[in-house]
Amino acid sequence: MNNSIILEAINISKFYEDGQVKAVDDISLQVYTGEVLIIGGPSGSGKSTLLHLLGGLDLPSSGKVYFKGKSIQDVYGSKGFRVKNIGFVFQAFYLWQNLNVMENVMLPLMELPLTRRQRISRTKEIIEEVGLTDKIKAQVKLISMGQRQRVAVARALVANPSVIFADEPTGSLDSCNKENILQLLRRFNRQNKVTVVMVTHESPAVEYFDRKIQLLDGRICV
């Protein structure tokens, strides 16, 4: 981790139901290059909403989010920006069930100016790194939950993004697979200097993160 800021939220809020519900309430936050930041808090505290705002999946009702000093709203629509800079890992995986592991992982690379050989090479490389080479041709619907989550992580990492956003990435896994995913994200963070912003209602061991903030009722309380 270093002291350069890769993401910055300035007074961001997100309102629902005609402004009566504040999912995120006037949050300012800096995320540093190469860190693993945990966003904790109980269900309904605004964790996922904050993650989506930081990652550009949703727009704040007020305030601004900046990526490397530029408004994320301005750069998000640039060709290839999201694939090159941002990867998402969701608790629900959002994998194509009838595609095999390789096809799922390769999908983000279809947006980049690469040859087929380059796409295949990079996809095989990242699948090997997450330990799924023996499942490379298996349909996603036929593999285990822990293996599906590793496919989701591989897909998020395949284009070498600057930031990985992980929304409850271990929430549906058993204790062994939870440990595997946390180790995997930490390894990529350290080896490739990938910044990781992870939402969880659990309490990961301290070796898996650099900093933790706690949300309650849409505001940072720790």
mmCIF file of the C-alpha atoms, coordinates in Angstrom:
data_MODEL
# 
_entry.id   MODEL 
# 
loop_
_atom_site.group_PDB 
_atom_site.id 
_atom_site.type_symbol 
_atom_site.label_atom_id 
_atom_site.label_alt_id 
_atom_site.label_comp_id 
_atom_site.label_asym_id 
_atom_site.label_entity_id 
_atom_site.label_seq_id 
_atom_site.pdbx_PDB_ins_code 
_atom_site.Cartn_x 
_atom_site.Cartn_y 
_atom_site.Cartn_z 
_atom_site.occupancy 
_atom_site.B_iso_or_equiv 
_atom_site.pdbx_formal_charge 
_atom_site.auth_seq_id 
_atom_site.auth_comp_id 
_atom_site.auth_asym_id 
_atom_site.auth_atom_id 
_atom_site.pdbx_PDB_model_num 
ATOM 1   C CA . MET A 1 1   ? 0.000   0.000   0.000   1.00 0.00 ? 1   MET A CA 1 
ATOM 2   C CA . ASN A 1 2   ? 1.164   3.563   -0.615  1.00 0.00 ? 2   ASN A CA 1 
ATOM 3   C CA . ASN A 1 3   ? -0.220  6.995   0.100   1.00 0.00 ? 3   ASN A CA 1 
ATOM 4   C CA . SER A 1 4   ? -1.549  7.797   -3.379  1.00 0.00 ? 4   SER A CA 1 
ATOM 5   C CA . ILE A 1 5   ? -5.335  8.068   -3.606  1.00 0.00 ? 5   ILE A CA 1 
ATOM 6   C CA . ILE A 1 6   ? -6.985  5.908   -6.248  1.00 0.00 ? 6   ILE A CA 1 
ATOM 7   C CA . LEU A 1 7   ? -10.617 6.552   -5.230  1.00 0.00 ? 7   LEU A CA 1 
ATOM 8   C CA . GLU A 1 8   ? -12.162 9.452   -3.400  1.00 0.00 ? 8   GLU A CA 1 
ATOM 9   C CA . ALA A 1 9   ? -15.749 10.043  -2.372  1.00 0.00 ? 9   ALA A CA 1 
ATOM 10  C CA . ILE A 1 10  ? -16.682 13.578  -1.355  1.00 0.00 ? 10  ILE A CA 1 
ATOM 11  C CA . ASN A 1 11  ? -19.942 14.082  0.567   1.00 0.00 ? 11  ASN A CA 1 
ATOM 12  C CA . ILE A 1 12  ? -21.801 11.365  -1.316  1.00 0.00 ? 12  ILE A CA 1 
ATOM 13  C CA . SER A 1 13  ? -25.388 10.472  -0.448  1.00 0.00 ? 13  SER A CA 1 
ATOM 14  C CA . LYS A 1 14  ? -27.904 8.112   -2.006  1.00 0.00 ? 14  LYS A CA 1 
ATOM 15  C CA . PHE A 1 15  ? -31.626 8.652   -1.459  1.00 0.00 ? 15  PHE A CA 1 
ATOM 16  C CA . TYR A 1 16  ? -34.511 6.328   -2.237  1.00 0.00 ? 16  TYR A CA 1 
ATOM 17  C CA . GLU A 1 17  ? -38.305 6.675   -2.085  1.00 0.00 ? 17  GLU A CA 1 
ATOM 18  C CA . ASP A 1 18  ? -38.449 10.359  -2.990  1.00 0.00 ? 18  ASP A CA 1 
ATOM 19  C CA . GLY A 1 19  ? -35.561 11.247  -0.734  1.00 0.00 ? 19  GLY A CA 1 
ATOM 20  C CA . GLN A 1 20  ? -37.036 9.782   2.437   1.00 0.00 ? 20  GLN A CA 1 
ATOM 21  C CA . VAL A 1 21  ? -34.576 6.860   2.747   1.00 0.00 ? 21  VAL A CA 1 
ATOM 22  C CA . LYS A 1 22  ? -30.863 7.609   2.948   1.00 0.00 ? 22  LYS A CA 1 
ATOM 23  C CA . ALA A 1 23  ? -28.976 4.448   2.014   1.00 0.00 ? 23  ALA A CA 1 
ATOM 24  C CA . VAL A 1 24  ? -25.718 6.437   2.105   1.00 0.00 ? 24  VAL A CA 1 
ATOM 25  C CA . ASP A 1 25  ? -25.652 9.641   4.098   1.00 0.00 ? 25  ASP A CA 1 
ATOM 26  C CA . ASP A 1 26  ? -22.989 12.287  3.368   1.00 0.00 ? 26  ASP A CA 1 
ATOM 27  C CA . ILE A 1 27  ? -19.933 10.005  3.263   1.00 0.00 ? 27  ILE A CA 1 
ATOM 28  C CA . SER A 1 28  ? -16.433 11.223  2.444   1.00 0.00 ? 28  SER A CA 1 
ATOM 29  C CA . LEU A 1 29  ? -13.803 8.531   1.987   1.00 0.00 ? 29  LEU A CA 1 
ATOM 30  C CA . GLN A 1 30  ? -10.369 8.029   0.451   1.00 0.00 ? 30  GLN A CA 1 
ATOM 31  C CA . VAL A 1 31  ? -9.136  4.674   -0.864  1.00 0.00 ? 31  VAL A CA 1 
ATOM 32  C CA . TYR A 1 32  ? -5.389  4.275   -1.278  1.00 0.00 ? 32  TYR A CA 1 
ATOM 33  C CA . THR A 1 33  ? -3.579  2.501   -4.089  1.00 0.00 ? 33  THR A CA 1 
ATOM 34  C CA . GLY A 1 34  ? -2.668  -1.071  -3.195  1.00 0.00 ? 34  GLY A CA 1 
ATOM 35  C CA . GLU A 1 35  ? -4.699  -1.389  -0.010  1.00 0.00 ? 35  GLU A CA 1 
ATOM 36  C CA . VAL A 1 36  ? -7.372  -3.879  0.992   1.00 0.00 ? 36  VAL A CA 1 
ATOM 37  C CA . LEU A 1 37  ? -10.216 -1.883  2.522   1.00 0.00 ? 37  LEU A CA 1 
ATOM 38  C CA . ILE A 1 38  ? -13.028 -3.666  4.348   1.00 0.00 ? 38  ILE A CA 1 
ATOM 39  C CA . ILE A 1 39  ? -16.458 -2.020  4.557   1.00 0.00 ? 39  ILE A CA 1 
ATOM 40  C CA . GLY A 1 40  ? -18.293 -3.628  7.466   1.00 0.00 ? 40  GLY A CA 1 
ATOM 41  C CA . GLY A 1 41  ? -21.620 -3.153  9.139   1.00 0.00 ? 41  GLY A CA 1 
ATOM 42  C CA . PRO A 1 42  ? -24.962 -4.865  9.737   1.00 0.00 ? 42  PRO A CA 1 
ATOM 43  C CA . SER A 1 43  ? -27.488 -5.672  7.013   1.00 0.00 ? 43  SER A CA 1 
ATOM 44  C CA . GLY A 1 44  ? -29.162 -2.518  5.733   1.00 0.00 ? 44  GLY A CA 1 
ATOM 45  C CA . SER A 1 45  ? -26.339 -0.221  6.829   1.00 0.00 ? 45  SER A CA 1 
ATOM 46  C CA . GLY A 1 46  ? -25.576 0.930   3.258   1.00 0.00 ? 46  GLY A CA 1 
ATOM 47  C CA . LYS A 1 47  ? -22.472 -1.203  2.568   1.00 0.00 ? 47  LYS A CA 1 
ATOM 48  C CA . SER A 1 48  ? -23.447 -2.472  -0.873  1.00 0.00 ? 48  SER A CA 1 
ATOM 49  C CA . THR A 1 49  ? -24.851 0.889   -1.927  1.00 0.00 ? 49  THR A CA 1 
ATOM 50  C CA . LEU A 1 50  ? -21.565 2.563   -1.005  1.00 0.00 ? 50  LEU A CA 1 
ATOM 51  C CA . LEU A 1 51  ? -19.620 -0.079  -2.944  1.00 0.00 ? 51  LEU A CA 1 
ATOM 52  C CA . HIS A 1 52  ? -21.771 0.450   -6.028  1.00 0.00 ? 52  HIS A CA 1 
ATOM 53  C CA . LEU A 1 53  ? -21.296 4.209   -5.809  1.00 0.00 ? 53  LEU A CA 1 
ATOM 54  C CA . LEU A 1 54  ? -17.517 3.873   -5.470  1.00 0.00 ? 54  LEU A CA 1 
ATOM 55  C CA . GLY A 1 55  ? -17.401 1.478   -8.406  1.00 0.00 ? 55  GLY A CA 1 
ATOM 56  C CA . GLY A 1 56  ? -19.579 3.578   -10.682 1.00 0.00 ? 56  GLY A CA 1 
ATOM 57  C CA . LEU A 1 57  ? -22.430 1.052   -10.855 1.00 0.00 ? 57  LEU A CA 1 
ATOM 58  C CA . ASP A 1 58  ? -24.771 3.646   -9.372  1.00 0.00 ? 58  ASP A CA 1 
ATOM 59  C CA . LEU A 1 59  ? -24.787 7.434   -9.231  1.00 0.00 ? 59  LEU A CA 1 
ATOM 60  C CA . PRO A 1 60  ? -24.955 9.389   -5.979  1.00 0.00 ? 60  PRO A CA 1 
ATOM 61  C CA . SER A 1 61  ? -27.962 11.605  -5.328  1.00 0.00 ? 61  SER A CA 1 
ATOM 62  C CA . SER A 1 62  ? -25.445 14.227  -4.224  1.00 0.00 ? 62  SER A CA 1 
ATOM 63  C CA . GLY A 1 63  ? -21.683 14.450  -3.931  1.00 0.00 ? 63  GLY A CA 1 
ATOM 64  C CA . LYS A 1 64  ? -18.924 13.177  -6.221  1.00 0.00 ? 64  LYS A CA 1 
ATOM 65  C CA . VAL A 1 65  ? -16.753 10.091  -6.663  1.00 0.00 ? 65  VAL A CA 1 
ATOM 66  C CA . TYR A 1 66  ? -13.307 10.475  -8.226  1.00 0.00 ? 66  TYR A CA 1 
ATOM 67  C CA . PHE A 1 67  ? -11.114 7.786   -9.788  1.00 0.00 ? 67  PHE A CA 1 
ATOM 68  C CA . LYS A 1 68  ? -7.456  8.826   -9.993  1.00 0.00 ? 68  LYS A CA 1 
ATOM 69  C CA . GLY A 1 69  ? -8.538  12.446  -9.674  1.00 0.00 ? 69  GLY A CA 1 
ATOM 70  C CA . LYS A 1 70  ? -11.210 12.354  -12.392 1.00 0.00 ? 70  LYS A CA 1 
ATOM 71  C CA . SER A 1 71  ? -14.960 12.195  -11.897 1.00 0.00 ? 71  SER A CA 1 
ATOM 72  C CA . ILE A 1 72  ? -15.896 8.529   -12.252 1.00 0.00 ? 72  ILE A CA 1 
ATOM 73  C CA . GLN A 1 73  ? -19.146 9.621   -13.871 1.00 0.00 ? 73  GLN A CA 1 
ATOM 74  C CA . ASP A 1 74  ? -17.184 11.369  -16.637 1.00 0.00 ? 74  ASP A CA 1 
ATOM 75  C CA . VAL A 1 75  ? -14.742 8.539   -17.370 1.00 0.00 ? 75  VAL A CA 1 
ATOM 76  C CA . TYR A 1 76  ? -16.954 5.486   -16.810 1.00 0.00 ? 76  TYR A CA 1 
ATOM 77  C CA . GLY A 1 77  ? -18.426 5.616   -20.280 1.00 0.00 ? 77  GLY A CA 1 
ATOM 78  C CA . SER A 1 78  ? -15.037 5.866   -21.995 1.00 0.00 ? 78  SER A CA 1 
ATOM 79  C CA . LYS A 1 79  ? -14.316 2.874   -24.221 1.00 0.00 ? 79  LYS A CA 1 
ATOM 80  C CA . GLY A 1 80  ? -12.737 0.083   -22.224 1.00 0.00 ? 80  GLY A CA 1 
ATOM 81  C CA . PHE A 1 81  ? -12.499 2.116   -19.012 1.00 0.00 ? 81  PHE A CA 1 
ATOM 82  C CA . ARG A 1 82  ? -14.443 -0.220  -16.758 1.00 0.00 ? 82  ARG A CA 1 
ATOM 83  C CA . VAL A 1 83  ? -12.836 -3.422  -18.005 1.00 0.00 ? 83  VAL A CA 1 
ATOM 84  C CA . LYS A 1 84  ? -9.309  -1.997  -17.788 1.00 0.00 ? 84  LYS A CA 1 
ATOM 85  C CA . ASN A 1 85  ? -9.729  -0.363  -14.396 1.00 0.00 ? 85  ASN A CA 1 
ATOM 86  C CA . ILE A 1 86  ? -12.499 -2.013  -12.389 1.00 0.00 ? 86  ILE A CA 1 
ATOM 87  C CA . GLY A 1 87  ? -13.418 -5.604  -11.570 1.00 0.00 ? 87  GLY A CA 1 
ATOM 88  C CA . PHE A 1 88  ? -16.473 -6.728  -9.599  1.00 0.00 ? 88  PHE A CA 1 
ATOM 89  C CA . VAL A 1 89  ? -16.994 -9.879  -7.539  1.00 0.00 ? 89  VAL A CA 1 
ATOM 90  C CA . PHE A 1 90  ? -20.567 -10.417 -6.378  1.00 0.00 ? 90  PHE A CA 1 
ATOM 91  C CA . GLN A 1 91  ? -21.975 -12.785 -3.783  1.00 0.00 ? 91  GLN A CA 1 
ATOM 92  C CA . ALA A 1 92  ? -24.451 -14.056 -6.388  1.00 0.00 ? 92  ALA A CA 1 
ATOM 93  C CA . PHE A 1 93  ? -21.566 -14.632 -8.862  1.00 0.00 ? 93  PHE A CA 1 
ATOM 94  C CA . TYR A 1 94  ? -23.601 -13.565 -11.973 1.00 0.00 ? 94  TYR A CA 1 
ATOM 95  C CA . LEU A 1 95  ? -21.973 -16.216 -14.128 1.00 0.00 ? 95  LEU A CA 1 
ATOM 96  C CA . TRP A 1 96  ? -23.410 -17.596 -17.365 1.00 0.00 ? 96  TRP A CA 1 
ATOM 97  C CA . GLN A 1 97  ? -24.555 -21.036 -16.241 1.00 0.00 ? 97  GLN A CA 1 
ATOM 98  C CA . ASN A 1 98  ? -24.477 -22.663 -19.689 1.00 0.00 ? 98  ASN A CA 1 
ATOM 99  C CA . LEU A 1 99  ? -20.992 -21.415 -20.528 1.00 0.00 ? 99  LEU A CA 1 
ATOM 100 C CA . ASN A 1 100 ? -17.896 -23.220 -19.365 1.00 0.00 ? 100 ASN A CA 1 
ATOM 101 C CA . VAL A 1 101 ? -15.308 -21.816 -16.959 1.00 0.00 ? 101 VAL A CA 1 
ATOM 102 C CA . MET A 1 102 ? -13.026 -20.534 -19.705 1.00 0.00 ? 102 MET A CA 1 
ATOM 103 C CA . GLU A 1 103 ? -15.848 -18.810 -21.596 1.00 0.00 ? 103 GLU A CA 1 
ATOM 104 C CA . ASN A 1 104 ? -17.079 -17.061 -18.450 1.00 0.00 ? 104 ASN A CA 1 
ATOM 105 C CA . VAL A 1 105 ? -13.637 -15.806 -17.456 1.00 0.00 ? 105 VAL A CA 1 
ATOM 106 C CA . MET A 1 106 ? -12.829 -14.610 -20.978 1.00 0.00 ? 106 MET A CA 1 
ATOM 107 C CA . LEU A 1 107 ? -15.927 -12.417 -21.346 1.00 0.00 ? 107 LEU A CA 1 
ATOM 108 C CA . PRO A 1 108 ? -14.368 -9.109  -20.150 1.00 0.00 ? 108 PRO A CA 1 
ATOM 109 C CA . LEU A 1 109 ? -11.507 -9.497  -22.630 1.00 0.00 ? 109 LEU A CA 1 
ATOM 110 C CA . MET A 1 110 ? -13.965 -9.347  -25.531 1.00 0.00 ? 110 MET A CA 1 
ATOM 111 C CA . GLU A 1 111 ? -14.174 -5.585  -24.942 1.00 0.00 ? 111 GLU A CA 1 
ATOM 112 C CA . LEU A 1 112 ? -10.423 -5.098  -25.360 1.00 0.00 ? 112 LEU A CA 1 
ATOM 113 C CA . PRO A 1 113 ? -8.402  -4.894  -28.605 1.00 0.00 ? 113 PRO A CA 1 
ATOM 114 C CA . LEU A 1 114 ? -6.768  -8.302  -28.218 1.00 0.00 ? 114 LEU A CA 1 
ATOM 115 C CA . THR A 1 115 ? -6.279  -11.187 -30.623 1.00 0.00 ? 115 THR A CA 1 
ATOM 116 C CA . ARG A 1 116 ? -8.042  -14.482 -29.930 1.00 0.00 ? 116 ARG A CA 1 
ATOM 117 C CA . ARG A 1 117 ? -4.685  -16.020 -29.052 1.00 0.00 ? 117 ARG A CA 1 
ATOM 118 C CA . GLN A 1 118 ? -4.002  -13.258 -26.511 1.00 0.00 ? 118 GLN A CA 1 
ATOM 119 C CA . ARG A 1 119 ? -7.446  -13.704 -24.939 1.00 0.00 ? 119 ARG A CA 1 
ATOM 120 C CA . ILE A 1 120 ? -7.015  -17.453 -24.631 1.00 0.00 ? 120 ILE A CA 1 
ATOM 121 C CA . SER A 1 121 ? -3.509  -17.113 -23.205 1.00 0.00 ? 121 SER A CA 1 
ATOM 122 C CA . ARG A 1 122 ? -4.533  -14.574 -20.568 1.00 0.00 ? 122 ARG A CA 1 
ATOM 123 C CA . THR A 1 123 ? -7.648  -16.541 -19.638 1.00 0.00 ? 123 THR A CA 1 
ATOM 124 C CA . LYS A 1 124 ? -5.729  -19.793 -19.166 1.00 0.00 ? 124 LYS A CA 1 
ATOM 125 C CA . GLU A 1 125 ? -3.143  -17.952 -17.090 1.00 0.00 ? 125 GLU A CA 1 
ATOM 126 C CA . ILE A 1 126 ? -5.665  -16.486 -14.645 1.00 0.00 ? 126 ILE A CA 1 
ATOM 127 C CA . ILE A 1 127 ? -7.627  -19.754 -14.405 1.00 0.00 ? 127 ILE A CA 1 
ATOM 128 C CA . GLU A 1 128 ? -4.407  -21.505 -13.455 1.00 0.00 ? 128 GLU A CA 1 
ATOM 129 C CA . GLU A 1 129 ? -3.727  -18.837 -10.824 1.00 0.00 ? 129 GLU A CA 1 
ATOM 130 C CA . VAL A 1 130 ? -7.079  -19.469 -9.140  1.00 0.00 ? 130 VAL A CA 1 
ATOM 131 C CA . GLY A 1 131 ? -6.505  -23.229 -9.237  1.00 0.00 ? 131 GLY A CA 1 
ATOM 132 C CA . LEU A 1 132 ? -9.173  -24.255 -11.737 1.00 0.00 ? 132 LEU A CA 1 
ATOM 133 C CA . THR A 1 133 ? -7.170  -25.577 -14.691 1.00 0.00 ? 133 THR A CA 1 
ATOM 134 C CA . ASP A 1 134 ? -8.780  -29.007 -14.288 1.00 0.00 ? 134 ASP A CA 1 
ATOM 135 C CA . LYS A 1 135 ? -12.229 -27.365 -14.610 1.00 0.00 ? 135 LYS A CA 1 
ATOM 136 C CA . ILE A 1 136 ? -11.463 -25.108 -17.554 1.00 0.00 ? 136 ILE A CA 1 
ATOM 137 C CA . LYS A 1 137 ? -13.971 -26.818 -19.885 1.00 0.00 ? 137 LYS A CA 1 
ATOM 138 C CA . ALA A 1 138 ? -16.586 -27.567 -17.221 1.00 0.00 ? 138 ALA A CA 1 
ATOM 139 C CA . GLN A 1 139 ? -19.966 -25.851 -17.381 1.00 0.00 ? 139 GLN A CA 1 
ATOM 140 C CA . VAL A 1 140 ? -20.352 -23.447 -14.476 1.00 0.00 ? 140 VAL A CA 1 
ATOM 141 C CA . LYS A 1 141 ? -23.653 -25.009 -13.396 1.00 0.00 ? 141 LYS A CA 1 
ATOM 142 C CA . LEU A 1 142 ? -21.852 -28.312 -12.784 1.00 0.00 ? 142 LEU A CA 1 
ATOM 143 C CA . ILE A 1 143 ? -19.105 -27.085 -10.455 1.00 0.00 ? 143 ILE A CA 1 
ATOM 144 C CA . SER A 1 144 ? -19.208 -26.381 -6.703  1.00 0.00 ? 144 SER A CA 1 
ATOM 145 C CA . MET A 1 145 ? -20.101 -23.067 -5.061  1.00 0.00 ? 145 MET A CA 1 
ATOM 146 C CA . GLY A 1 146 ? -16.502 -22.458 -4.005  1.00 0.00 ? 146 GLY A CA 1 
ATOM 147 C CA . GLN A 1 147 ? -15.297 -23.130 -7.547  1.00 0.00 ? 147 GLN A CA 1 
ATOM 148 C CA . ARG A 1 148 ? -17.933 -20.762 -8.961  1.00 0.00 ? 148 ARG A CA 1 
ATOM 149 C CA . GLN A 1 149 ? -16.702 -18.011 -6.669  1.00 0.00 ? 149 GLN A CA 1 
ATOM 150 C CA . ARG A 1 150 ? -13.148 -18.591 -7.888  1.00 0.00 ? 150 ARG A CA 1 
ATOM 151 C CA . VAL A 1 151 ? -14.442 -18.289 -11.463 1.00 0.00 ? 151 VAL A CA 1 
ATOM 152 C CA . ALA A 1 152 ? -16.036 -14.968 -10.485 1.00 0.00 ? 152 ALA A CA 1 
ATOM 153 C CA . VAL A 1 153 ? -12.744 -13.779 -8.988  1.00 0.00 ? 153 VAL A CA 1 
ATOM 154 C CA . ALA A 1 154 ? -10.831 -14.870 -12.098 1.00 0.00 ? 154 ALA A CA 1 
ATOM 155 C CA . ARG A 1 155 ? -13.286 -13.011 -14.344 1.00 0.00 ? 155 ARG A CA 1 
ATOM 156 C CA . ALA A 1 156 ? -12.864 -9.855  -12.250 1.00 0.00 ? 156 ALA A CA 1 
ATOM 157 C CA . LEU A 1 157 ? -9.072  -10.105 -12.466 1.00 0.00 ? 157 LEU A CA 1 
ATOM 158 C CA . VAL A 1 158 ? -8.559  -11.259 -16.048 1.00 0.00 ? 158 VAL A CA 1 
ATOM 159 C CA . ALA A 1 159 ? -8.137  -7.762  -17.521 1.00 0.00 ? 159 ALA A CA 1 
ATOM 160 C CA . ASN A 1 160 ? -5.649  -6.674  -14.801 1.00 0.00 ? 160 ASN A CA 1 
ATOM 161 C CA . PRO A 1 161 ? -7.869  -3.941  -13.307 1.00 0.00 ? 161 PRO A CA 1 
ATOM 162 C CA . SER A 1 162 ? -6.610  -1.356  -10.847 1.00 0.00 ? 162 SER A CA 1 
ATOM 163 C CA . VAL A 1 163 ? -9.418  -1.974  -8.349  1.00 0.00 ? 163 VAL A CA 1 
ATOM 164 C CA . ILE A 1 164 ? -11.450 -5.022  -7.358  1.00 0.00 ? 164 ILE A CA 1 
ATOM 165 C CA . PHE A 1 165 ? -14.822 -4.389  -5.706  1.00 0.00 ? 165 PHE A CA 1 
ATOM 166 C CA . ALA A 1 166 ? -16.052 -7.459  -3.828  1.00 0.00 ? 166 ALA A CA 1 
ATOM 167 C CA . ASP A 1 167 ? -19.600 -7.482  -2.462  1.00 0.00 ? 167 ASP A CA 1 
ATOM 168 C CA . GLU A 1 168 ? -19.953 -10.175 0.221   1.00 0.00 ? 168 GLU A CA 1 
ATOM 169 C CA . PRO A 1 169 ? -17.646 -12.473 -1.799  1.00 0.00 ? 169 PRO A CA 1 
ATOM 170 C CA . THR A 1 170 ? -17.657 -15.165 0.901   1.00 0.00 ? 170 THR A CA 1 
ATOM 171 C CA . GLY A 1 171 ? -21.239 -14.833 2.081   1.00 0.00 ? 171 GLY A CA 1 
ATOM 172 C CA . SER A 1 172 ? -22.554 -18.050 0.493   1.00 0.00 ? 172 SER A CA 1 
ATOM 173 C CA . LEU A 1 173 ? -19.463 -20.196 1.123   1.00 0.00 ? 173 LEU A CA 1 
ATOM 174 C CA . ASP A 1 174 ? -18.449 -22.623 3.840   1.00 0.00 ? 174 ASP A CA 1 
ATOM 175 C CA . SER A 1 175 ? -15.587 -21.746 6.182   1.00 0.00 ? 175 SER A CA 1 
ATOM 176 C CA . CYS A 1 176 ? -12.919 -23.512 4.115   1.00 0.00 ? 176 CYS A CA 1 
ATOM 177 C CA . ASN A 1 177 ? -13.930 -21.822 0.866   1.00 0.00 ? 177 ASN A CA 1 
ATOM 178 C CA . LYS A 1 178 ? -14.263 -18.456 2.636   1.00 0.00 ? 178 LYS A CA 1 
ATOM 179 C CA . GLU A 1 179 ? -10.633 -18.750 3.668   1.00 0.00 ? 179 GLU A CA 1 
ATOM 180 C CA . ASN A 1 180 ? -9.611  -19.706 0.130   1.00 0.00 ? 180 ASN A CA 1 
ATOM 181 C CA . ILE A 1 181 ? -11.273 -16.653 -1.418  1.00 0.00 ? 181 ILE A CA 1 
ATOM 182 C CA . LEU A 1 182 ? -9.813  -14.255 1.165   1.00 0.00 ? 182 LEU A CA 1 
ATOM 183 C CA . GLN A 1 183 ? -6.349  -15.733 0.610   1.00 0.00 ? 183 GLN A CA 1 
ATOM 184 C CA . LEU A 1 184 ? -6.806  -15.443 -3.143  1.00 0.00 ? 184 LEU A CA 1 
ATOM 185 C CA . LEU A 1 185 ? -7.807  -11.772 -3.030  1.00 0.00 ? 185 LEU A CA 1 
ATOM 186 C CA . ARG A 1 186 ? -4.983  -10.950 -0.621  1.00 0.00 ? 186 ARG A CA 1 
ATOM 187 C CA . ARG A 1 187 ? -2.442  -12.729 -2.837  1.00 0.00 ? 187 ARG A CA 1 
ATOM 188 C CA . PHE A 1 188 ? -3.489  -10.765 -5.921  1.00 0.00 ? 188 PHE A CA 1 
ATOM 189 C CA . ASN A 1 189 ? -3.455  -7.579  -3.879  1.00 0.00 ? 189 ASN A CA 1 
ATOM 190 C CA . ARG A 1 190 ? 0.137   -8.163  -2.787  1.00 0.00 ? 190 ARG A CA 1 
ATOM 191 C CA . GLN A 1 191 ? 1.534   -9.641  -5.988  1.00 0.00 ? 191 GLN A CA 1 
ATOM 192 C CA . ASN A 1 192 ? -0.142  -7.355  -8.522  1.00 0.00 ? 192 ASN A CA 1 
ATOM 193 C CA . LYS A 1 193 ? -0.711  -4.249  -6.355  1.00 0.00 ? 193 LYS A CA 1 
ATOM 194 C CA . VAL A 1 194 ? -4.455  -4.524  -6.989  1.00 0.00 ? 194 VAL A CA 1 
ATOM 195 C CA . THR A 1 195 ? -6.554  -2.325  -4.713  1.00 0.00 ? 195 THR A CA 1 
ATOM 196 C CA . VAL A 1 196 ? -9.397  -4.306  -3.116  1.00 0.00 ? 196 VAL A CA 1 
ATOM 197 C CA . VAL A 1 197 ? -12.550 -2.785  -1.615  1.00 0.00 ? 197 VAL A CA 1 
ATOM 198 C CA . MET A 1 198 ? -14.572 -5.512  0.060   1.00 0.00 ? 198 MET A CA 1 
ATOM 199 C CA . VAL A 1 199 ? -18.014 -5.404  1.665   1.00 0.00 ? 199 VAL A CA 1 
ATOM 200 C CA . THR A 1 200 ? -18.669 -7.981  4.360   1.00 0.00 ? 200 THR A CA 1 
ATOM 201 C CA . HIS A 1 201 ? -20.846 -8.365  7.431   1.00 0.00 ? 201 HIS A CA 1 
ATOM 202 C CA . GLU A 1 202 ? -18.282 -10.813 8.821   1.00 0.00 ? 202 GLU A CA 1 
ATOM 203 C CA . SER A 1 203 ? -14.943 -10.115 10.521  1.00 0.00 ? 203 SER A CA 1 
ATOM 204 C CA . PRO A 1 204 ? -12.030 -11.394 8.405   1.00 0.00 ? 204 PRO A CA 1 
ATOM 205 C CA . ALA A 1 205 ? -8.724  -12.082 10.130  1.00 0.00 ? 205 ALA A CA 1 
ATOM 206 C CA . VAL A 1 206 ? -6.462  -9.032  10.215  1.00 0.00 ? 206 VAL A CA 1 
ATOM 207 C CA . GLU A 1 207 ? -3.961  -10.554 7.781   1.00 0.00 ? 207 GLU A CA 1 
ATOM 208 C CA . TYR A 1 208 ? -6.521  -10.245 5.008   1.00 0.00 ? 208 TYR A CA 1 
ATOM 209 C CA . PHE A 1 209 ? -6.937  -6.466  5.053   1.00 0.00 ? 209 PHE A CA 1 
ATOM 210 C CA . ASP A 1 210 ? -5.109  -3.195  5.718   1.00 0.00 ? 210 ASP A CA 1 
ATOM 211 C CA . ARG A 1 211 ? -7.962  -0.989  6.901   1.00 0.00 ? 211 ARG A CA 1 
ATOM 212 C CA . LYS A 1 212 ? -11.578 -1.344  7.953   1.00 0.00 ? 212 LYS A CA 1 
ATOM 213 C CA . ILE A 1 213 ? -14.450 1.093   8.192   1.00 0.00 ? 213 ILE A CA 1 
ATOM 214 C CA . GLN A 1 214 ? -17.811 0.401   9.771   1.00 0.00 ? 214 GLN A CA 1 
ATOM 215 C CA . LEU A 1 215 ? -21.141 1.664   8.449   1.00 0.00 ? 215 LEU A CA 1 
ATOM 216 C CA . LEU A 1 216 ? -24.299 2.220   10.446  1.00 0.00 ? 216 LEU A CA 1 
ATOM 217 C CA . ASP A 1 217 ? -27.438 3.822   9.028   1.00 0.00 ? 217 ASP A CA 1 
ATOM 218 C CA . GLY A 1 218 ? -25.574 4.976   5.936   1.00 0.00 ? 218 GLY A CA 1 
ATOM 219 C CA . ARG A 1 219 ? -22.757 6.724   7.780   1.00 0.00 ? 219 ARG A CA 1 
ATOM 220 C CA . ILE A 1 220 ? -19.198 5.794   8.718   1.00 0.00 ? 220 ILE A CA 1 
ATOM 221 C CA . CYS A 1 221 ? -19.077 5.205   12.456  1.00 0.00 ? 221 CYS A CA 1 
ATOM 222 C CA . VAL A 1 222 ? -15.533 3.759   12.807  1.00 0.00 ? 222 VAL A CA 1 
# 
